[in-house]
Amino acid sequence: MFNTIKKLIDKLLNLGFADDFGNDLNQKHVVSFSYLAFCSGCLIVLFLFVFFQMFFLASFSFVCLSLGLLGWRYSYSGYYERAQVLMPIVSSVQVFVLSFFYFGDSSDFHWLFVNVLIYGVIVFRADQRFIKHSVVISSVVLFLICEFLTIEGLHITAESQNVVAVTVFLFVSFYVAVVINLVISRLKSVNSHLRTLAEMDELTGLSNRRKVLADAVNIFADSVINGLSCVFAIIDLDHFKKINDTYGHEAGDLALSQIAKVMSSAIRPQDEIGRYGGEEFIVIMRDINLNQAEVVVENIRKSVEEMLVETEQGVVIPVTISAGLAAITPDVSRYEEILAQADKGLYSAKRNGRNRIFIQSEY
């Protein structure tokens, strides 16, 4: 039940916002949530005034609800700036009118201006400082008017005012908590996204050199500590320069990206793969001996040999790979030594005709 409600709220907050990492997404979520909370509040007071047959205030609440729905429609229809500005105006007018002519200062209904103030601080960017300052100042001024100006002739009892005060406290607390959660969740999401971008090779979608070498350090250390076997493989696309010279660099990039997909699907789930640089890739295989690793890499080699790289012009490019393998031995103290041996194996595979695997076992 809770997960269903959470998914529904997330869907409502993201209406019209396809870019998960846009610059203004955090503000957009706050705008959408503010409209959601505002319209819900309008519905509640609308039913309240209809129940007590206060049709003027009911009509006023209906107008506020209609404007809230209009602002929400602006938000998900792409008129974001209109939605931004309309929200604090409608909300401020509603809180001021209802505080002044119905609930009164003793009910603390005017403390809802806190929501408007928070909205203004978070939603408007640095280049919108005039609007931001206007919203903040006006919400403070209206709050002070409601706080210190004596209001006569109200239609609400002292007991009801106490109930309203508690409700307002809970609503303001809920609004502040959700807005803070939206901001923190957004920051976590952006940080995670930036970390992924920093560790990913843009062309192939694999781990980049820095990330795959960091994985190599960790896997090597774990293997040594736990006494497990570990095999490194360096894989190189054969005749890559010829592909670029013959078919163009776009064809070379296409070959690299498609080969990366094939290799990713051919390795074991526990293995790591990344782009080492240029047309070279590294595969790091945990808890495996050389014979087993040779089977894995041979499967990669065959998968690449059997694939078809077809350009937009319909040209089919034949592609093959060569690979060198090396494993941890008792006298190895650094992961760079295994990489160096795997690199020697790669050059041996190249010298012996390419499109093959060579196991480098001499240190």
N, C-alpha and C positions, 0 to 999 in steps of 0.2 A: 504493500500500500504506500509506504513512505517513498520507495524507489519510483513508483509510478508517478506520484505527485512531483517528485524532484525532476524526473524526465520531462514532465509536462511544463514545469516552470522554466527549465533550461530551453525547451523548444520555444516558449513564448518570448524569452529574453533574446533569443537569436533570430527571431523572425526578421528576414530582410538582410541579415548580415552573413554573407557567405564566406567572407575572409576571416578565418579564425585568428589571424595575427595582424589585423589592420592596426594602424596607429591609434585610432579612436575607439577601438572595440570596448575597452574598459568603460569609457564614458557612455558608450551606446548601451551597454548592459545596465548601467545605473539609470539612464533615461527610461529604458523599457521597464525596469522594475518599479521606478517611481510612478509611471503611468498605471502599472498593474495595481500597485498599492492605492493610488489615488482613486481609480475607478471602483475598486472594492469598497473603499470608504464612502464614496458617493452613493453606492447602492445601499449601504447600511443606513445612512442618514435619510436617504430617500424613503425607504420603507418606514423609518421611524416617524417622519413627518406625515406620511400618508396615514399611518396608524392613528396619530393624534389629530388628524384632520387639519393640519396646518399646511394648506395647499399652496400658499405663497412660497414658503420655504421649501416645500416639496418641488415646486416648479423651478425654484432657484437651483436646487440640488440636481434636478434633471438636466438643466442647462449645463451645469458643471460636469456632469457625467458625459454629456454629449461632446463637450469640448475636450474632455479627457480621451474619449474614444477617437476623436478627430486627430488629436496629437499623436496617439498611438499609431493611427493609420499613416500619418506623416512619417513616423519613425521607420516603419517597415516598408514604406513605399519609396524611400530614398530621399525624402525631404527632411533630412536629419536636423538641419539648422532651425527649421520652423518648429520641429518637435522640441528641440532644446529650449527655445525661448518661450514657447507657449506654456510649458509645464509650470515654471515658477509663477507666471502671471495668474493662471487659473487657480493654482493651489493657494497663493497668497490672498486672492480675492475671496475664495471660499472660506478660508480660516478666519479672515478679518470679519466678514459679514456674519458668519455663524457665531463667532465670539461676541461680537458687538450687539447682535440683535436676538440671540437666543441663549447660548450657553453661559455667557458672562465670564468675568475674570476669575471668579472663585472656582470655576470648573477646571481651570488650567488648560482649556482647549487651545488657547493661543500658543501653547508650547509646541504645537505642530509647526510653528515657524522655524523650529530647529531643523526639521527635515528640509525645508526650503533653503536654509543657510548651508547645510551640508551639500545639498544638491548643487548650489551655485559654486561652491569651492571645488568640487570634484569634476563636474561635467564640463565647465567652460575652460578652454585652452588658454595658454599665455597670450596668444594673439587676440583673444576675446576678453581682455581684462576689463574693458569698459562695461560690458554686459555682466561679467562676473561681479565687479564691484557694485554695480547697480542692484543686482539681486541680493547680495549680502547686506548692503546698507538698507535697502528697502525692507527686508525681512526683519532686521534689527529695529528699525523705526516703528514698523507696524506692531511688533511685539511689545515695545515700550508703551505705545499708545493703549493697547489692550490691557497692559499690566497696571498702568497708573491712572487711567481715565475711568472714573466711576460710571458703571453702566446700570441704568434703571429700567424697570418694567420688563424683567425677563420672565420667560415662561417655563422655568425649570426649578424644581425644588432643591433645597440644600442637600438632601439625600442623593438626589439624582446627580447633582454637581460632583459629589464625592465619587460616584460611580464613573462619571465621565473623566474625572482627574486620573483615576486608576487606569482606565482604558487608554487615555492619551499617553500616560507613562509607558504602558506596555507597547503601544503602537510605535512610539518614538524609539524605544529600546530595540524593538524588532527591526525597524527601518535601519537604524544605525548598525546593528549587528549584521544584517544582510549586506548592506553597502560595504562594510569593512571586509566581509567574507568575499564579496565579488572582487574587490581590489586585490586582496591577498591571493585569491585563486588565479586572477589574471596575471599577477606578477610571477607566480609559480609556473603557470603555463608558458609565459613568454621566456622565462629563464630556461625551462626545459627545451623549448623550441630552439633557442639560441645555442644551447649546448649541443643539440642534435646537429644543427647546421655547422657548428665548429668542428664536429667529429665526422662529418659525412662528405664524401667526394661528390660534387655536384653532378658530374657527368654520368657516373655509373650507379650512384645511390649506395655504394658500399662505404665501409669505413675508410677515412682518408689515411694518409701515411702516419700522422701523429697518433691517431686512435688505434690503428692496427699494431703499431709498435708498442703502445702502452698496454694493449692486450697481450702482446708477446712477452713483455716483462712480467705481467701478473701470472700468465699461464706457466711460464718457465719457472718462476719462483714456487708456485703451488706444486708443480711436478717434482721439483727437487726436494721440497720439504716432505712431500707425501710419498716419495720414492716411486713415482709413476713415470711411464715412458711418455715422450712428447715428440712429435715430428713437425718440422717446419718445411713448407714447400714454397718455392718461388716459381711462378708461372709467367711465361712471356709469350705474347702474341707473335707468331712467326711472320716475317716479312712485312712488318707494320709500315715501314717507310715506303715500301713498294705500293702498298694499298693507298697511302696518302698521295703518292706521286701519280698513281694511275687513275684513281677514282675521285680524288679530292679529300680535303680534311673532313668535310661533313660525313663522307662515307667512312673514314677512319673512326670518327666519333661514334657513328652508328654501330660499327663493328665492336668497339669497346663496350658500349652500353649493353648490347645484346649478349655478348660473351659473358659479361658480368652477371646477367640474369641467369644464364645457363649454369654458370659455375656455382652461383648461390643455391640453386635448386639441386645441384648434384652432391654437395657436401653434406656431412652429417649435421644434425641439429646442434650438437655441442661444439662444432668446429667454428672457427672465426676466419673471415676472409676480408681482405681490404686491398685497396689500390696502393701499391708501393710507390708508383711514379711512372709517368709515361704509359707504356703498354705492359708494365709489370704488375703482378699481383702477388700477395702473400696469403697462404692458407696455413693456419695454425691448428694442429689436430691434437686434442687431449687424449691421454690414456689409450695410446695406440702404438703398436710396433711398426717397424719399417715395412714389413710385408703387408700388413693391413692397410697402412697408409698408401702404399703403392696401388692397391686395389681401388681406393677412394679416388686418387689422382688419375688413375687410368680411366675410371668412369667419367671424370671431368673431361679428359682428353678426347675420349670417344664422343661424348655429347657435343663438344665444340666442333669436332670434325664433321659430325653429321648435320649440324645446323646450317641453315641457309640465311645469309645476310643479304637482304634485297633492298636496294636504294629506291628512292621515290621515282627514279627513271626506269625502274624495272631491271636494273643490272644486278646480277647475283654474284656476290663476292665469296670465293672460297677462303675459309679461315682455318688455321690450325694453331696449336699451342705446343710449347716445349716446357718441361718442368724439371727442376732439380729438388731432391729431397735430402734431408739430413735429420738425424735424431739426437736426443740427449744421450751423452755417454758419461760415465763416472768422472772423467777428467775435464769435463766442460764446466766452467765457472760462470760464464756470461752468455746471455742469449745471443749476443752479436756473433759469437763463434759459430753457433748453429746456422745463423743466417748466412755467414760467410761461406760455410760449407755447402749450404743449399744453393748458393749463387755459383759456386764451382760446379756443382752438379748440373745447373742450368746451362752453363757454357759447354760442358761436355755433351749435353743433349743437342745443343746447337751444332757443335762440331761433327757430330755423328749423323747429321742429316735432318734434324728438326722433326717436329711432330712426334716426339717421343719423350720418355721419362728416363732420368738417370739418378740413381741413388748414390750419393756421395758418403762413403763410410770411412774415409781416411782423414784423420785429424792431425 
